[in-house]
């Protein structure tokens, strides 16, 4: 992509969406959380992928899913058991980072308890509902809802922001970046489109 800002009309938008989805279909990495659109599996992967690399997550994700294969098993697990399986994910050396690192696992277990006890095991279906759960922010809610449930919600993470900066020019307004992502979003395949944007940002350079 050119480093210059671009303007997209409706025809250009349709072409971009079509070509990006075709690229993703051919180049998507074979990752375990992409085997299906189970909300629990997508949720676990998104929490694990925060502030670390895909390569660092793969083994831990498989191990975590073997130990806690459903939201019910996570909800009923002891905190110490969850933290034990979580331990070793990523590379964190400072004490503050370690606290945040384990805090994500604790919050995920708390959210699992809410889903099981208050929602009778039913996962939220919208970004707004996901954001009411402990540990779920704007990006994570949109990612889970779009990928697992087909919600028409754009995502902005570091990889998506990298692509948007190259398309539209770097900006300091975070809300503007989210609006750009919403403009590009393919409403018919929001989950695949979001993953395509993240995949492109993670694997392409220059």
SENU-476975 format. One record per residue (C-alpha): x negated, y, z negated. Coordinates in nm, 2 decimals. Example, Ala and Ser with C-alpha at 12.3 -4.5 7.8 and 13.67 -1.06 7.14 Angstrom:
residues 2
R    east   north      up
R   -1.23   -0.45   -0.78
R   -1.37   -0.11   -0.71
//
This chain:
residues 206
R    east   north      up
R    0.00    0.00    0.00
R   -0.11    0.35    0.06
R   -0.22    0.56   -0.24
R   -0.02    0.85   -0.10
R    0.33    0.91   -0.23
R    0.60    0.78    0.00
R    0.96    0.86    0.07
R    1.21    0.57    0.13
R    1.54    0.60    0.31
R    1.80    0.32    0.29
R    1.65    0.14    0.59
R    1.30    0.15    0.44
R    1.43    0.03    0.10
R    1.60   -0.27    0.25
R    1.29   -0.36    0.45
R    1.07   -0.32    0.14
R    1.30   -0.54   -0.07
R    1.32   -0.81    0.20
R    0.94   -0.81    0.26
R    0.85   -0.81   -0.11
R    1.09   -1.10   -0.18
R    0.95   -1.30    0.11
R    0.59   -1.23   -0.01
R    0.69   -1.35   -0.36
R    0.85   -1.66   -0.23
R    0.52   -1.75   -0.06
R    0.28   -1.63   -0.32
R    0.44   -1.67   -0.66
R    0.23   -1.85   -0.92
R    0.35   -2.19   -1.04
R    0.42   -2.10   -1.41
R    0.61   -2.32   -1.66
R    0.86   -2.05   -1.75
R    0.96   -2.02   -1.39
R    1.09   -2.38   -1.37
R    1.44   -2.26   -1.45
R    1.62   -1.95   -1.57
R    1.69   -2.07   -1.92
R    1.71   -1.75   -2.14
R    1.52   -1.91   -2.43
R    1.23   -2.01   -2.21
R    1.22   -1.67   -2.04
R    1.24   -1.49   -2.38
R    0.95   -1.69   -2.53
R    0.73   -1.63   -2.23
R    0.80   -1.26   -2.23
R    0.71   -1.22   -2.60
R    0.39   -1.43   -2.55
R    0.28   -1.23   -2.25
R    0.28   -0.90   -2.43
R   -0.07   -0.76   -2.44
R   -0.24   -1.07   -2.32
R   -0.32   -1.26   -2.00
R   -0.12   -1.53   -1.83
R   -0.42   -1.77   -1.86
R   -0.42   -1.72   -2.23
R   -0.05   -1.80   -2.26
R   -0.01   -2.12   -2.06
R   -0.14   -2.38   -2.31
R    0.03   -2.20   -2.60
R    0.36   -2.17   -2.43
R    0.37   -2.55   -2.35
R    0.27   -2.63   -2.71
R    0.53   -2.39   -2.85
R    0.81   -2.53   -2.64
R    0.73   -2.88   -2.74
R    0.75   -2.79   -3.10
R    1.05   -2.55   -3.07
R    1.24   -2.66   -2.76
R    1.56   -2.47   -2.83
R    1.67   -2.15   -3.01
R    1.82   -2.37   -3.28
R    1.49   -2.54   -3.36
R    1.32   -2.21   -3.38
R    1.59   -2.07   -3.60
R    1.56   -2.35   -3.85
R    1.18   -2.36   -3.85
R    0.97   -2.24   -4.14
R    0.79   -1.91   -4.08
R    0.46   -2.08   -4.16
R    0.52   -2.35   -3.89
R    0.60   -2.08   -3.63
R    0.29   -1.88   -3.71
R    0.08   -2.19   -3.71
R    0.18   -2.28   -3.35
R    0.15   -1.91   -3.25
R   -0.20   -1.88   -3.39
R   -0.48   -1.85   -3.13
R   -0.27   -1.69   -2.86
R   -0.47   -1.41   -2.69
R   -0.77   -1.23   -2.82
R   -0.72   -1.01   -3.12
R   -1.00   -0.91   -3.35
R   -0.89   -0.61   -3.55
R   -0.67   -0.65   -3.85
R   -0.40   -0.41   -3.72
R   -0.38   -0.60   -3.40
R   -0.35   -0.93   -3.59
R   -0.06   -0.79   -3.79
R    0.12   -0.69   -3.47
R    0.03   -1.02   -3.31
R    0.20   -1.23   -3.59
R    0.48   -0.97   -3.62
R    0.61   -1.06   -3.28
R    0.64   -1.42   -3.38
R    0.82   -1.33   -3.70
R    1.06   -1.10   -3.51
R    1.13   -1.37   -3.25
R    1.22   -1.62   -3.53
R    1.45   -1.35   -3.69
R    1.62   -1.30   -3.36
R    1.67   -1.67   -3.31
R    1.85   -1.68   -3.65
R    2.08   -1.40   -3.54
R    2.16   -1.58   -3.22
R    2.24   -1.91   -3.40
R    2.42   -1.77   -3.71
R    2.59   -1.46   -3.58
R    2.64   -1.54   -3.21
R    2.71   -1.91   -3.25
R    2.41   -2.00   -3.03
R    2.52   -1.78   -2.74
R    2.25   -1.57   -2.58
R    2.32   -1.20   -2.50
R    2.41   -1.14   -2.14
R    2.33   -0.77   -2.10
R    2.02   -0.56   -2.17
R    2.21   -0.36   -2.42
R    2.30   -0.68   -2.62
R    1.94   -0.81   -2.60
R    1.82   -0.48   -2.75
R    2.02   -0.53   -3.06
R    1.80   -0.83   -3.15
R    1.48   -0.79   -3.36
R    1.17   -0.74   -3.16
R    1.35   -0.68   -2.83
R    1.26   -0.35   -2.66
R    1.36   -0.19   -2.33
R    1.12   -0.38   -2.11
R    1.18   -0.72   -2.27
R    1.56   -0.68   -2.27
R    1.56   -0.60   -1.90
R    1.32   -0.87   -1.81
R    1.52   -1.15   -1.99
R    1.86   -1.02   -1.87
R    1.75   -0.99   -1.51
R    1.54   -1.30   -1.47
R    1.76   -1.54   -1.68
R    2.10   -1.39   -1.63
R    2.09   -1.19   -1.30
R    2.16   -0.85   -1.47
R    2.10   -0.55   -1.24
R    1.82   -0.41   -1.45
R    1.48   -0.29   -1.34
R    1.16   -0.35   -1.54
R    0.86   -0.14   -1.60
R    0.54   -0.29   -1.74
R    0.18   -0.22   -1.67
R    0.18   -0.42   -1.34
R    0.50   -0.25   -1.21
R    0.37    0.09   -1.31
R    0.06    0.03   -1.11
R    0.26   -0.04   -0.80
R    0.49    0.26   -0.85
R    0.19    0.49   -0.90
R    0.04    0.37   -0.57
R    0.38    0.43   -0.40
R    0.49    0.76   -0.55
R    0.18    0.90   -0.71
R    0.08    0.89   -1.07
R    0.32    1.07   -1.30
R    0.33    1.14   -1.68
R    0.71    1.12   -1.71
R    0.79    0.77   -1.83
R    1.16    0.81   -1.77
R    1.09    0.91   -1.41
R    0.89    0.58   -1.36
R    1.20    0.38   -1.48
R    1.42    0.57   -1.24
R    1.18    0.49   -0.96
R    1.20    0.12   -1.05
R    1.58    0.13   -1.06
R    1.58    0.29   -0.71
R    1.37    0.01   -0.57
R    1.55   -0.27   -0.74
R    1.72   -0.53   -0.52
R    2.07   -0.56   -0.67
R    2.13   -0.90   -0.51
R    1.82   -1.06   -0.65
R    1.71   -0.85   -0.95
R    1.53   -1.12   -1.13
R    1.32   -1.23   -0.84
R    1.26   -0.87   -0.73
R    1.13   -0.78   -1.08
R    0.91   -1.08   -1.09
R    0.78   -1.00   -0.74
R    0.69   -0.64   -0.85
R    0.51   -0.78   -1.16
R    0.34   -1.05   -0.96
R    0.22   -0.80   -0.69
R    0.08   -0.57   -0.96
R   -0.09   -0.85   -1.14
R   -0.25   -1.02   -0.84
R   -0.31   -0.75   -0.58
R   -0.58   -0.48   -0.59
R   -0.69   -0.19   -0.39
//
